Amino acid sequence: MEDSMLVPPWLESMLSAAYFSSCRNHADSTRSECNMFCLDCAGDALCYYCRSSRHKDHHVIQIRRSSYHDVVRVAEIQNVLDITGVQTYVINSARVLFLNERPQPKTGKGVSHLCEICGRSLLDPFRFCSLGCKLLGIKRNGDACFVLESKVDGMQGLERREEGISESVSRDEEELREVIQHDIYHPPPNQRRRKGIPHRAPFAS
């Protein structure tokens, strides 16, 4: 499977964007820090005013900071990205993922879980320490995926569905006609009609 089916087209731009700098277009405003990224445009980082003016109807994700490193909340990213295999952390009561690899001193003894790409020690038995390391793992080995399973299945099945659509429609129409014919009520030919309620003849005057 090609990388285009394993990695969304906006991901590399999101990981390489420069966050938390002052917006060139709104530098004099109070909320000019670029801490957002638009998945639809996949361009540079955005500030609050950029989002309000040019991206208000787009899918925008907020990037946050932890110990001078960029993170994204799991709740925001998991609906558009398969984060399987990436170590998560709880910071300020929210579960987050690091965007990119973080430099680390030499790993000490007794560490049982390491990132497959950068060798960083992990808290749990995950494969990668960040989204960036998972991206490199996909490019090297192709044994992981960022695209959600339902979207992969949809792309793979699209061609099959298009090929069989005319046959399926004609078959469904025939089955529908059979169901309609079957559901129409036909009373048995010899069934006697029920008589109406009998009424007493009026008394003669």
N, C-alpha and C positions, 0 to 999 in steps of 0.2 A: 504494500500500500504506500502511495506517495506521501511525502511530508505534508502536502496541502490537505490531505484527508486526516492527518494526525494532529495538525497544529492550526488553530484559527489564524486568519491572515493578519489580524490586529495585534497578536500577542507580542511579537518581537518589537514592534513599535512601542507598546506599553512598557516593556521591560527596559528599553533603552532611553526612554524619555527622561528629561531633566526636570525633577520635581522640586517644589519649595523655593524656587527662585521667583523674583518679582516679574509680573507680567509686563511685557513691553508695551502693550496697548493700554494698560490701566495702572501704570506704576504709581500714580498719584492717589489712587483710591485706597481705602482702608482694607479691603479684602482682595488684594491683588496677588496673593500667594498662589502659585500654580500647583494645586494639589488634586487635580482631577484629570481623567483621561476619557476621551470619547471613543467608544468601540466602533461606532458607525463611520467616523472620519479617519481614525487611526493616524492622527497627526501629532502635534506637540501637546505638552501638558497644558491644561486650562486653568484659569482662575474662576472665581465665582461669577464675575461679570461676563466673561467669555461664554460660560455655560448659559447664562440667562439670555444673552442676546443672540447667539448663533447655534446653540446646541440644546435648546430647551425641550425639543421633542426627540432627542437622541438618547441612546443608552450610554450613560456616563457613570463611571466608577470613581469613588474617592480613594486617593492614596493617602496613607497616614505614615507617621514617623515613630520609630521605636529605636532608641539608642543610636540615632543618626542613620538608621537604615529604613528603607521604604518597605511598608507592609500594606496588605489589603485584607479587609475582613472576609472571612470565609462566607458569611451570610450574603455578601455582595457578589462574590466571584463564582460560587459553586453552581449557580444557575446557568452560567455561560461557559464554564470551563470544567473539565474533568480533573480534579485535583488529587486523584488517587496516587498514593505513594509519596506525597510531599508532607514533611513534618509540619504540624500546626502548633501554635503556641497560644496561651491565654494571656493577653495583655490588656489591662484596664477592663477586666470582666468581659472582654470580647475575644473570640477565637480568630487568629490571624495567620497569614502566610507571608513569608518574606519573598520579595520579588526576585532578588538576586543573591548570588553567593556572597558570604561575608568572610573577610580574612579571619583566620584563627591561628593561635599559637600551636605548636606541635602537640598532637593529641597525646594525652597521658595514657598510662597503662590501665587496663581494666575496662576500657570503653568497648561496649559490645555492639553498638549500632553506629555505622558511619555512612555518610553520603557517598553514593557510588561515583560521583563526579569529582568533588573537591576534597573528600575525606573528612569533612567536618563531623564532629561527634553529634549524635542525635539522641533525643530523650527516649524515643520509642522506635519500634522496628519499622521505620519508613525507609524508602530508597533514596530520597533526595531531601536536601535541606531547604530548597527554594524552588520557585517556578522556573528560574533561569537554569538551574542544574537539571531539572526534569527536561527542559527543552534541549539541552546538550545531550542528555541521555537518549532522547528520541532520535536526534540526528545521528548519533553514533551507532545505536543498536536497533532502533525501530521497534523496540519491544514494549513501548508505553504509548499513551495517547492522551491528548488534551481535549479532543472533540468528544462531547457527550455521546454516550452509546446510542441514544435515540436518533441523533443527527447522523451518525455514521450509518446506522441501519437504513435511515431514510435515503441517503445518497446512494447506497448500494442497491436498494430496492427500487429506485426511481425508474431505471431502464426496464426492469422486469415488469413493473406495473404498466408502463407505457405500451410495451409490446402486447400485453394481454388485455388491454382495456376494452377493445372492440368486442373480443370474444366474451369477456366477462359481462359487458353490458347486454349483449344479445341473450346470453344465458340467464341473466337476472330477469330480463324482460319476460322470457318464456316461463320461468318459475313463477313470476308474479301473476301471469295470466292463469297458470294452473291453480294458484292459490285462490284467485278471485273466482274462478269457475267452481272450485271446491267449496268455497265459503257461501256461495249463493244458495239460499234455502229452497229446495224443491220438495213439496209435500208428496208423500207416496200417492200413487194414482188411485188406489182403492180405499184410501182413508176417507171415512165419512165425515162430513162437516158436522161440527157440534151445533146442535139446535140452540136457538135462542132461549132465553128465560121464559117459561110458560106463564101466561096471564089468564086469570079466571074470566070467563065470559060475564059480561054485565048482566045483572038481574033484569028480567022483563018488567016493564012498568005496568 
